[in-house]
Amino acid sequence: MSIDLRKNSRYALLTVTSMGIRLTPKEGQPVHNSDTFFMHATSAESNVLSVSSYLGLKTKVLTAFVKGSPISRLIKDDLGRRHIDFEGPERDQGGPWGYRHQINIADSGYGSRGPRVHNDRAGEVGRTLSVDDFDLERIFGEEGVQVMHLSGLVAALSPETAKLCVEMARFAKKHGTRIAFDLNYRASFWKDRESELRAAFQEIASLADILVGNEEDFQLSLGLEGPEEGGKGLAAKMDAFKGMIATVKKEYPNAQVYGTTLREVVSTNLHLWGAIVSVGDQWYVADPREITVLDRIGGGDGFVGGLLYAILRGWDPETWVQFGWASGALATTFLTDYGQPADEDQIWDIWRGNARVKR
């Protein structure tokens, strides 16, 4: 089975996102006792695009910038280096207490000490994104997009971003663009906004062709009843996901592909990593196996990025989960939140378990 993609499109993959920066201490040290940090541009949605952009497909980010900000310049330069086009409004900062790009402060953890993440999103310029910022008819109708990736993180940022994501899904559907929706439920984003966000998420899910999330994402984002509690471990997670998808298919029959990752943390630097994808009546599974982790943040985005790249390339569904699994594993070997594959072979070597030197 393959997914029909719109031909003669300028972009293979497009997303809307709130760009920011991540600060990471050196050498796996905790934040509170560090004085030297590695800084890079980041967002979950642009992380997804990086697999395709590094492998030669044309991609684009819709976002907002702070006018005149050196951090804004860093983000633009970073997207350019990653071969990702970008478009979006420039907001005046409005003084020292005005807008800025989000800051993600996170150590990588080490061994028996787990990572810790602190998000500082006060004044986040990405929360101002609205339908009025973009000519969606031009983007989807004239330029053309094969697959649009939406994330629940952006949809839940503000009432304006929720409306934007819904409207983008409507335009994508109208113009034959396939829609990928990673539910990405975050309880803190949903506080006191359950009714508003539930309606937005349900409409996007009803239009989506590809749905990604674990069983809790589907339950909490879409209000679906989950399967009965099973045992512990990855096998139980897999069974729960399969049970959840049976329910999702009845409520959201438009989707053709459902996927999730499976992770068990042995230590900070050793994980059991797996993935499962449902296409039609078939299940495709990457059985959990050990991966060595330098930094775990972005592994899930790498999986989605690899899955979408394989779909865009028109490969067989069995390879979708394999390439997604390996792209996620690749991302955990980088200090950036996104993988930077040299070529397809580098990702396939990870799937094959081939870590031998190439000369």
N, C-alpha and C positions, 0 to 999 in steps of 0.2 A: 504493500500500500504506500502511496505517496500523497502529498498534499499539493493540490493545484495552487500555483503561485502566479500572481499577476505579472505578465510579461511587460517589457518596455518600461520598467520602473527605474527611476534614478537611484533609489536607495534599496538595498537588500533588507536593511534593518534600521528601525528608528525607535527612539524612546523619548520620554519626557522625564526630567530628573531635577533634583536640587543638588547642585555640586557643592562640595566643601573640601576641607583638608583633614588629613589624619596626622596626628603626632604620635610617634612610636619611640619609646626609649631604645637605646642601643643594647645589643647583646642580650636580649630577652629579659632585661631588668624591669622591675616595677616602676610605675610612674612616680611614686612619692619619694623615691630616693635617687632619682636620675637628674642629671644636668645637661645631658646631650640627647637630642631627639632627631629622628628622621621624619621629614615632612613631605607628604605627597598629596596630590589631588585625588579625590575619591567620591564615589556614590555607587550604591548598589546597582543602579540601572546602567550606568556607563560601564561598570565592571562586566556586565553581561555582553555589551557590545564589543568589548576588547577582543574576544575570541575571533569574531568575524572580521574586525578591522585589521588585526595583525595578520590574518590569513588572506587578506586581499579583497574582501567584500566592502562595498561602499556603505557606510553607516552615518547616522546623524543623531545628535542630541538636541532636544529643545529644552532650554533652561533660562534662568535669569542671572544677571551679573550685577555687581555693585560698581557703579561708574567710578573710574579712577583708582580703584583698589589694587594694590600690588598682588593681593591674593587672587583677585579676579584675573589678573594678567597671568599669574602662575597656572591657574586652571585652564585658561585658553591655550597657553603654550603646551600644557600637558595633553590636552585633547588633540591638538595638532600633531604632537609627537606620536600619539597613538592612532593617527590616521582617521580621526573621527571629526566629521563636520559638526558645526554647532550654529545655533541661531537662538536669539532671545533678547529681551529688552535689557537696557542698562538703567538701573535704578539709582537715583541720587542717594548717597549714603544718609544724608539728613543729619549730619553731625556725629560726634563721638558715640552717642547713644542710639544711633539709627540702625540701618540695615548692615548685615555682614553675611558672609558665607558660614555655614555650620562648621563646627569643630568636633572632630571625633578623636578623643584622647584614649589610646588603648595600648597596653603592653601585650606582648605576644605570649607571655607566660613561659615557663620552662620546667620540664620534667614533671615533678609532683605538684608544682605550683601552677594553677590554672590562670588563663588570661583574665584581665579585668578591663571593662570598657566603660568609659564615661562620655556621654554625649552632651555637648553644650550647643543648644540650638536656639538660644535667645536671639531675637532679631533676624532670624533666618530669611534671607531674601527669596529663597525658593518657595516660601509659603505664600508669596504674593502672585505667583503664576496664575493667569486667568485665561479664559477663552479669547479675550480681546487682544492678547499678546501675539497671536499667531494667525496667519491666513491659512486656515485648515483646508480650504478648497484648493488653494495653490499647492500645498504640500502633498495632499492625498490625490487630488484630481489631476493637476498638471505635472508635477514632478514624479509622483508615483512612489509607493512603498510596497515592498513585498510582504514584510512582516513587521508589525508594530508590537513592541514589548511594553507592557504596563506593569507597574508594581503597586501593591497595596500600601507601601510606605509613602509613595508620592500621593496617591489618591486620598490618604488620610491626613495629609499635612494640614489642610485648612479647607473650609467650605469652598473656596475658590479653586483649589487644586482638584477637589472631588468633582466639581462641575466640569473642569477642563478634561479630566480623564474620561468622564462619561461622554462628553462631546467628541473627543478624539476617537473613542470606540465607535460612535455612530458614523462619523465621517469615514473611518477605516472600513466599516461594513459596507457603506454606500459605494465605495470605490473599489471593492474587491481585495482590500488588504487583509491578510490574515492577522488575527489578534492573539497574542500570547499574554496571559495574565498570571503573574506570580502573586498569590494572595498576601503573603507577608504580613500576617496579623500582628499588631503590636498593641497590647492592652492600654498603654499610656496614651496612645494616639486616639483611642476610641472612647476615653472617659467622657461621659455626659454627651456623647454624640452617636450613640448606638443606632437610633432610628435613621438619622441622616446618612450615616455611612453604610448601614445595611442595605438601604435602597440603592445607593450608588454601586456598591460591590455586586449586588444581585443583577443589576442591569449590565454591568461590564461582563460578568460571568456568563450571562445569557447570550452575549454576542461573541464570546471568545471561542477560538478554535483550539487553543492549547491552554490547559489549566495546570498550574504548578502549585504545590503546597502539601503540607502533611495533614493528617486527619484532623488535628486541632484547628488548623487554618480554615479548613472547609466548614467545620462546625461553627467556629466563632465568627468568621467573616460572613458566611451565607446563612447562618441560622439552621443548619441541617442537623438532624439527629445522628449521632455517631454510633459505631458498632459497640457491642458489649465489651467491657474490659476483658482483656486477655492476660497472658503472662508477660514477663519482662524479657528484654533483649530484642535483638534486631528481627528475629523471626516473628515475634509478636507484633512489632511495628509494621512489618510487611503485611501480616494478616489484617491488621487494623486498617491499613491504607486500602487494601483490596476491598474490604467491607465498606469503607467510606465511599469509594469510587462507584460501587454499585448503586448507592443512594444518589450520588451526584449525577450520574448518567440519566436517571429518571427525571430529575429536576432541571438539568441543563443539557438537553440532548444535542445542542449545536456543536459542542466540543468533540473533537476527534482524538485528541491526545491528552493524557493526564500523566503527571510525573512527580516524583519526589526523591529525595536522597535519604539514605540510611546511615547513621553515624553512631558509633560507640567509642567513647573516649577511654583508652587504656591509660594513657598519660598525655600530657600536653603535646608531646611530640610523636605519639604513636596512636593512631586511630584505626578502627575498623571502618572502612568506607564502602558503601554500596549505593545502589540506585535501582529504581523500578519505574517502568513506563508502561502505560496501557494504551494500546492503539486498537480501536474497534473491540473485538472479542479476544484479542491476543494480549498476553503479558510478556514483557521483555525485562529480564532481570540481570543486573550486574551484581553477582553475589558479593557480600562484604569480604574484603581482604585488607591486610595491613598496608597502611601508607605512613611514611615518615613526614611529619608536619613541621615546617619552619614557622608558619603563621597561619592559623586556621581561618581568619576572617576572609571572606570572599570565595570560599570553597563552593557554597551553594550557588552563588552567582556564576561561578565557572561552569558548574553543571548545566545551568539553564543556557548559558552562552554556547556551550558545546552542543547541546540538544538542538538549539535553533540553527546553528551552523550546519549540522548534519541534515536537518530538514530543508534548509535553503539549498543545499547541494543536491537534493533529490536522491539521497541514499536510501537503502532499505531500512525499515524501522528497527531491525535488530541492531544496526550500527548506531542508531540515535542514542540509545542508552549507553552503549560502549564509549562513544566519543564524548558524551556528556560526563560520564563517570571520570574518564581520563582527564578531561579539561578541568573538572573540579579538583582532582588530585594535583594537577599541574599548578593551579592557583595557590595551593597551600605550600608550594616550594618557593614562593616569592614573598618579599617583604611588603610589596605593594598589595592592595586588596584584589588585584586583577592579575590573571595570567598573561604572559607575553610570549605566546608560542612563536618559535622560529619558523616552523612549518608544520604541516599536518603530520609528518612522520614523527616529530617529537612527541606529539600527543598519542599517536598510535603505539609508539615504543613504551609509553607508560602503561597503556592497556595490556600490552604483551608482557610486561614485566621485564623489559630489556633496558637496563641502566648502564650498559657497557659504553665505554668511550667511543665516540665517532671522530675519526680523523679524516 
